[in-house]
């Protein structure tokens, strides 16, 4: 089945957001109380743009949950080869040009165990346990599914977002990814379920969607050793559903029925409110409180970021169109992350932007920086198209999609 271009466009937009996010706080650092006082409009604009783009990583994971991960060994090998290819080529080029000396860290990055590629490590674990998550999805009732999400995100928001529990790592973890995956599965399965408890059990789009790494993998199954734990969870959920606690998903359901324009307005509103809160924290309380608020509201497991990410996913699900160009470009979106976030290129990317804004400290400078980011975006895609024959081809010789 042909890729759904609305979600492939979302994949491209999310990757562009990552470039812009790194261009903002990454290249220029956090705002300061001094910048709030001396250049309030510019500083608020920076914070607002950052909060618009913070949804990008979560969106990538939600896309996986929207279609469902069906892993297969060939896709797993493709991902490993893609990361290794860029690590070898970039590191080799820097060594040949004499711009670096060999470090053992380059080997760890190539093996995807370095900190720079944290997303790949977290996504790989999600990928490997997805059959277990899918087993829960397929064998749980709608009510049980709701309680699972309520318990997971309630626990994450309280213990991780508020109290800083390290296991969730502020949303930079496979554990948080699993929650996002289940959230998207729930929304996709029940989004059109209005008055009954009957859940869809088949979705041809999911089973046949050629989503690169998110493909069918028959070699891995939820083994019997997980059966007892799953049974205990389901027993607990069945007991919980008999309680008098008000179901929060009744109000959540209306969100899926919003039009594109309403979802867009909600997305902009959440970003504006959180940006304003951070902006005022710097203005009233100084850098210490401001930095703390900026960090808290930038965590990927923040309820504001999670809700905004879901809103963006639903927003693009309202679009209905097909584009061969979009589908072709999106299959290389993940390469943009692998190239610009490589340890040897990371500082090179960040250092591109301060000189531009220093020379043009106005709207022209902002537009020029955006132009540079767009050029890098398409340059990385072009590089991936050139190098793609070096990796395992996907079935039928078509360009493969990738998770990021």
C-alpha positions in Angstrom: 0.0 0.0 0.0 1.2 3.5 -0.8 2.4 5.7 2.0 0.0 8.2 3.5 1.4 11.5 2.4 -0.2 13.5 5.2 1.8 11.5 7.8 4.9 11.5 5.6 4.6 15.3 5.4 4.4 15.4 9.2 7.6 13.3 9.4 9.4 16.0 7.3 7.9 18.9 9.3 9.0 17.2 12.5 12.5 16.8 11.3 12.6 20.4 10.2 11.4 21.4 13.7 14.3 19.5 15.2 16.8 21.5 13.0 15.1 24.8 14.1 15.0 23.7 17.7 18.7 23.0 17.7 19.3 26.3 15.9 17.5 28.2 18.6 18.4 27.0 22.1 21.2 24.8 20.8 23.1 27.5 19.0 22.2 30.5 21.1 21.6 29.0 24.5 18.8 29.6 27.0 17.2 33.0 27.3 18.4 35.3 30.1 16.7 37.8 32.3 18.9 40.5 30.6 17.6 39.5 27.2 14.0 39.6 28.5 14.6 43.2 29.7 16.6 44.5 26.7 14.9 42.6 23.8 11.5 41.3 25.1 9.9 40.7 21.7 12.9 38.9 20.3 13.3 36.8 23.4 9.7 35.8 23.5 9.8 34.9 19.9 12.8 32.6 20.5 10.9 30.9 23.4 7.7 30.6 21.4 9.5 29.0 18.4 11.3 26.6 20.7 8.0 25.5 22.3 6.4 25.1 18.8 9.3 22.7 17.9 9.5 20.7 21.1 6.8 18.4 19.9 9.0 17.0 17.1 10.6 14.0 18.9 7.3 12.9 20.4 5.6 13.2 17.1 8.1 10.8 15.5 7.2 8.2 18.2 3.5 8.9 17.9 3.7 8.2 14.1 5.1 4.8 14.9 2.2 4.2 17.3 -0.3 5.5 14.7 0.6 2.8 12.2 1.9 0.2 14.7 5.4 -1.3 14.7 5.6 -4.7 13.0 9.4 -5.3 13.2 11.3 -7.5 10.9 15.0 -8.4 10.8 15.7 -6.7 7.4 14.4 -3.4 8.7 16.5 -3.8 11.9 19.6 -4.4 9.8 18.8 -1.4 7.5 18.7 0.9 10.5 22.0 -0.4 11.9 23.6 0.0 8.5 22.3 3.5 8.1 23.7 4.7 11.4 27.0 2.8 10.8 27.3 4.3 7.2 27.1 7.9 8.4 29.3 7.3 11.4 32.1 5.7 9.2 31.9 8.3 6.4 31.7 11.4 8.6 34.4 10.1 10.9 36.6 9.0 8.0 36.3 12.4 6.3 37.3 14.3 9.4 40.3 12.0 9.9 41.4 12.3 6.3 41.1 16.1 6.5 43.1 16.2 9.7 40.3 17.9 11.6 40.2 15.3 14.4 42.1 12.4 15.8 40.8 8.9 16.4 38.8 8.4 19.6 37.1 5.3 21.0 33.9 7.4 21.2 33.6 7.2 17.5 33.3 3.5 17.7 30.6 3.7 20.3 28.7 6.1 18.2 29.0 3.7 15.3 27.6 0.9 17.5 24.8 3.2 18.6 25.8 3.2 22.3 27.0 6.8 22.5 25.0 9.5 24.1 24.8 11.6 21.0 22.4 9.2 19.3 20.2 8.8 22.4 17.0 8.8 20.2 18.2 5.8 18.2 19.0 3.8 21.4 15.6 4.6 22.9 13.7 3.8 19.7 15.5 0.5 19.2 14.3 -0.7 22.6 10.8 0.4 21.7 11.1 -1.4 18.4 12.3 -4.7 20.2 9.5 -4.7 22.8 6.8 -3.6 20.4 5.4 -7.1 19.9 4.8 -7.2 23.7 3.0 -3.9 23.5 1.0 -5.0 20.5 0.0 -8.1 22.5 -1.4 -5.9 25.2 -3.2 -3.7 22.6 -4.8 -6.7 20.9 -5.9 -8.5 24.0 -7.1 -5.7 26.3 -10.5 -4.1 26.3 -11.0 -0.4 25.6 -11.5 0.3 29.3 -8.3 -1.6 30.3 -6.4 0.3 27.6 -7.7 3.6 29.1 -6.6 2.7 32.6 -3.2 1.6 31.4 -2.7 5.0 29.8 -4.1 6.9 32.8 -1.8 5.0 35.2 1.3 5.4 33.0 1.0 9.1 32.2 -0.3 10.0 35.6 2.8 8.3 37.1 5.1 9.9 34.6 3.7 13.4 35.1 3.8 13.3 38.8 7.0 11.3 39.6 9.1 12.3 36.5 7.9 15.7 35.3 7.2 17.2 38.8 9.6 15.3 41.0 12.3 14.5 38.4 12.4 10.6 38.7 15.5 9.7 36.6 14.1 6.5 35.1 12.0 8.6 32.6 15.0 10.9 31.9 12.7 13.8 31.2 11.1 12.0 28.2 14.5 11.1 26.7 14.0 7.4 27.3 12.5 4.2 25.8 10.1 4.1 28.7 8.5 7.4 27.7 8.5 6.3 24.1 6.5 3.2 25.1 3.8 5.4 26.7 3.6 7.6 23.5 3.4 4.5 21.3 0.5 3.1 23.3 -1.2 6.5 23.3 -1.1 6.8 19.6 -2.3 3.2 19.2 -5.3 4.0 21.4 -6.2 7.1 19.5 -5.9 5.4 16.1 -7.9 2.4 17.1 -10.7 4.3 18.9 -10.8 7.6 17.2 -14.0 6.8 15.3 -15.6 4.8 18.1 -18.5 7.0 19.2 -21.1 5.2 21.3 -19.9 1.6 21.7 -17.1 -0.3 23.3 -16.3 -2.4 20.2 -12.7 -1.9 19.2 -11.3 -2.3 15.7 -9.3 -5.5 15.4 -8.0 -5.1 11.9 -6.7 -2.2 10.0 -5.3 -2.9 6.5 -3.4 0.4 6.5 -1.5 -0.6 9.6 -0.7 -4.2 8.5 0.6 -3.1 5.0 2.0 0.3 5.7 5.6 0.2 4.4 6.9 2.4 7.3 10.6 1.4 7.1 11.6 0.1 10.5 7.9 -0.2 11.5 7.2 -3.3 9.4 6.2 -6.9 10.1 8.6 -9.0 12.1 7.5 -12.6 12.6 10.7 -13.7 14.2 9.9 -11.9 17.5 6.8 -12.6 19.5 5.6 -11.9 23.0 6.8 -15.0 24.7 5.1 -17.0 27.3 7.4 -15.7 30.0 5.5 -12.4 29.7 2.1 -14.0 29.9 1.9 -14.1 33.7 2.9 -10.5 34.1 0.4 -9.5 31.4 -2.4 -11.5 33.1 -1.7 -9.8 36.4 -1.9 -6.4 34.8 -5.2 -7.2 33.1 -6.7 -8.6 36.4 -5.7 -5.3 38.1 -7.2 -3.2 35.4 -10.4 -5.2 35.4 -10.7 -4.5 39.1 -9.9 -0.9 38.6 -12.6 -0.4 36.0 -15.2 -1.2 38.6 -14.3 1.9 40.6 -16.3 5.1 40.6 -13.5 7.2 39.3 -14.7 9.5 36.4 -13.4 8.4 33.1 -11.2 11.3 31.7 -11.2 9.8 28.2 -14.8 11.0 27.7 -13.6 14.6 27.4 -10.4 13.4 25.6 -12.6 11.9 22.9 -13.8 15.2 21.7 -10.2 16.2 20.8 -10.1 13.7 18.0 -13.2 15.3 16.5 -11.7 18.7 16.2 -11.2 20.2 12.8 -7.7 21.0 11.4 -8.1 24.7 12.2 -9.2 24.0 15.8 -6.3 21.7 16.4 -3.9 24.2 14.9 -5.4 26.9 17.2 -5.0 24.6 20.2 -1.4 23.8 19.3 -0.5 27.5 19.0 -2.3 28.3 22.2 -0.5 25.7 24.3 2.9 26.8 22.9 2.0 30.5 23.5 0.9 29.8 27.1 4.0 27.8 28.1 6.3 30.2 26.3 4.7 33.1 28.2 5.1 31.3 31.5 8.8 30.8 30.8 9.2 34.4 29.6 7.6 35.8 32.7 9.7 33.5 34.9 12.9 35.1 33.5 11.4 38.6 33.8 10.2 38.3 37.3 12.5 35.8 39.0 15.8 36.1 37.1 18.0 33.5 35.4 17.9 30.8 38.2 14.1 30.4 38.2 13.9 31.1 34.5 16.3 28.4 33.6 14.5 26.0 35.8 11.2 26.7 34.2 12.7 26.6 30.7 14.1 23.2 31.5 10.9 21.8 33.0 8.7 23.0 30.2 11.1 21.6 27.6 11.0 18.1 28.9 9.4 15.8 26.4 7.3 14.1 29.1 5.8 17.5 30.1 2.0 17.2 29.9 2.0 20.3 27.7 4.4 18.7 25.2 2.7 15.4 25.2 -0.8 16.9 24.6 0.7 19.3 21.9 2.4 16.4 20.2 -0.9 14.5 20.0 -2.7 17.6 18.8 -0.1 17.9 15.9 -0.5 14.2 15.0 -4.3 14.6 14.9 -4.0 17.8 13.0 -2.1 16.1 10.1 -4.4 13.1 10.3 -7.2 15.4 9.0 -5.3 16.1 5.8 -6.1 13.8 2.9 -3.8 13.8 -0.1 -1.2 11.8 -1.9 2.2 13.1 -3.2 4.9 11.0 -4.6 7.4 13.9 -3.9 6.5 14.0 -0.2 6.7 10.2 0.1 10.1 10.2 -1.7 11.6 12.9 0.5 10.3 11.5 3.8 12.0 8.2 3.3 15.3 10.1 4.0 14.1 12.3 6.8 15.9 10.3 9.5 19.2 10.9 7.7 18.9 14.6 8.6 19.0 13.7 12.2 21.9 11.3 11.8 24.0 13.7 9.9 23.6 17.0 11.7 23.6 15.4 15.2 26.8 13.4 14.5 29.3 14.3 17.3 31.8 15.7 14.7 29.2 17.8 12.9 27.1 18.9 15.9 29.2 21.9 16.8 29.8 22.7 13.2 26.0 23.0 12.7 25.5 25.1 15.9 28.3 27.5 15.0 26.7 28.4 11.6 24.0 30.6 13.1 25.5 33.1 15.7 27.7 34.9 13.1 24.7 35.3 10.8 22.6 36.9 13.6 25.5 38.9 14.8 25.8 40.5 11.4 22.1 40.9 10.8 20.4 41.2 14.3 16.9 41.6 12.8 14.2 39.8 10.9 16.6 39.5 7.9 19.0 37.5 10.1 16.2 35.2 11.3 15.2 34.6 7.7 18.8 33.9 6.6 19.2 31.4 9.5 16.0 29.6 8.5 17.3 29.5 4.9 20.5 27.9 6.1 18.5 25.3 8.1 16.3 24.5 5.0 19.4 24.1 2.8 21.0 21.7 5.3 17.7 19.8 5.5 17.6 19.2 1.8 21.3 18.6 1.5 21.1 15.8 4.1 18.2 14.3 2.2 20.2 14.5 -1.1 23.2 12.8 0.6 21.0 10.0 1.8 19.5 9.4 -1.6 23.1 9.1 -3.0 24.2 6.7 -0.3 21.0 4.6 -0.1 22.2 2.0 -2.6 24.9 1.1 -0.1 22.3 -0.2 2.3 19.9 -3.1 2.0 17.1 -2.3 -0.4 13.5 -2.5 0.8 11.1 -4.9 -0.9 10.4 -3.9 -4.5 13.3 -1.6 -4.7 11.3 1.4 -3.4 12.8 4.0 -1.2 12.3 3.0 2.4 10.8 5.0 5.2 12.6 5.4 8.5 11.7 6.1 12.1 13.4 8.9 13.9 
